[in-house]
Every structure is written in structure tokens, then in C-alpha cells.
């Protein structure tokens, strides 16, 4: 893994919204609507998690 890729990975994992989405997905499949539900006021963050 290159340094740039490693930095991108750690940057993604530093975001609490992304970590919460990953934790949810670790329990099984979920729709985007289900994943975004806990973040109703933060839909932009949930949408950015797919980047």
C-alpha cells in the first residue's frame, strides 16, 4: 500500500460517521436509507462515506 493510499485510508477511518457506517455494515447488508437514518441532520456525511 502506498503512503498516499495509507493516508487516504486513515483519513477515511478518522471520520466518526464512516466508522459508524462500517460498524453497521459489519453486522450485515443495509440500504443507503438504513445507513443514513441515524444521521438525519448529517446526510452529506453519510453520502460522502462512499467516496
Secondary structure by P-SEA (a helix, b strand, c coil): ccaaaaaaaaaaaacaaaaaaaaaaaacccccccccccccccaaaaaaccc
